[in-house]
């Protein structure tokens, strides 16, 4: 099952990486990201948009996992 999921997700991620920058439609971009990502958490503890250190943040990316992999994590 895990191998089957990897076989399915790898082409989706490859395609996303190849075409994402050329896409101009935000909905299409968002839909493609939703196919490979479960969620994304963005954490910025100080400052705002114009803070002296705009790249001082954390981002946690959670990929889509097969059901049996999710059960193993619980």
Secondary structure, 3 states (H helix, E strand, C coil): CHHHHHHHHHHHHHHHHHHHHHCCCHHHHHHHHHHHEEEEEEECCCCCCCCCCCCCCEEEEEECCCHHHHHHHC
